[in-house]
Amino acid sequence: MADTERLWLVAREYGDESLVELVYATPDGERCVVKHFSIQLLRAKDITAAIEVESDRLESVGDSDTRERYAVEVERARDRHDPDDVV
């Protein structure tokens, strides 16, 4: 079984083609995973404050400003929500 890490929801972007991009990041903001969902699917799915992701699926966050922003957002999410809270 692969190692997993807890990631926290740090960004939700609404795109043109009725898609929503969710970004979950590690507490240090160094790595993330991006998920794309249709708006219809999101209406039927619970989006939680945190998820568990296999470590080998994580991407590096290249921009230092983005890493810093993600770290701040993770801290904010952890202060306000339990991992399983629907957000």
C-alpha positions in Angstrom: 0.0 0.0 0.0 1.3 3.4 -1.0 1.9 6.1 1.7 -0.8 8.7 1.8 -0.8 12.4 2.9 -3.6 14.6 4.2 -4.2 17.6 1.9 -6.5 20.5 2.6 -8.8 22.4 0.2 -7.0 25.7 -0.7 -8.7 26.8 -3.9 -11.9 26.5 -5.8 -12.0 28.0 -9.3 -14.9 28.0 -11.6 -13.9 27.6 -15.2 -15.7 28.2 -18.5 -17.0 24.8 -19.6 -19.1 24.3 -16.4 -16.1 22.8 -14.7 -14.8 23.5 -11.2 -11.2 23.1 -10.3 -10.4 22.1 -6.7 -6.9 22.4 -5.4 -5.8 20.5 -2.2 -2.4 21.2 -0.8 0.0 19.8 1.8 0.3 21.9 5.0 3.6 23.4 3.8 2.1 24.4 0.5 4.9 22.5 -1.4 2.8 19.9 -3.1 -0.8 19.6 -4.3 -3.3 17.7 -6.3 -5.8 19.3 -8.6 -9.3 17.8 -9.2 -11.7 18.8 -11.9 -15.5 18.2 -11.5 -18.5 19.2 -13.5 -20.9 21.5 -11.6 -23.5 18.7 -11.9 -21.3 16.2 -10.2 -20.4 18.6 -7.4 -24.1 19.1 -6.6 -24.2 15.3 -5.9 -20.9 15.0 -4.2 -19.7 16.1 -0.7 -16.5 18.1 -0.9 -14.6 17.8 2.4 -12.1 20.2 3.9 -9.3 17.5 3.6 -8.6 14.4 1.7 -6.1 11.6 1.8 -4.0 11.2 -1.3 -1.3 8.7 -2.3 2.1 10.5 -2.1 3.1 9.5 -5.6 0.0 11.4 -7.0 1.1 14.8 -5.7 2.5 17.5 -7.9 5.1 20.1 -6.8 4.0 23.7 -6.6 6.6 25.6 -8.5 5.8 29.2 -7.6 7.0 30.4 -4.2 4.1 32.9 -3.9 1.6 30.1 -4.6 3.3 27.8 -2.1 3.0 30.5 0.6 -0.6 31.2 -0.3 -1.4 27.5 -0.1 0.3 27.2 3.3 -1.7 30.1 4.7 -5.0 28.6 3.3 -4.2 25.2 4.8 -3.7 26.8 8.2 -7.0 28.7 7.8 -8.8 25.5 6.8 -7.3 23.5 9.7 -8.3 26.2 12.2 -11.9 26.3 10.9 -12.7 22.7 9.9 -12.3 19.1 10.8 -10.9 17.1 7.9 -14.3 15.5 7.2 -16.3 18.7 7.3 -18.3 19.3 4.1 -17.3 22.7 2.7 
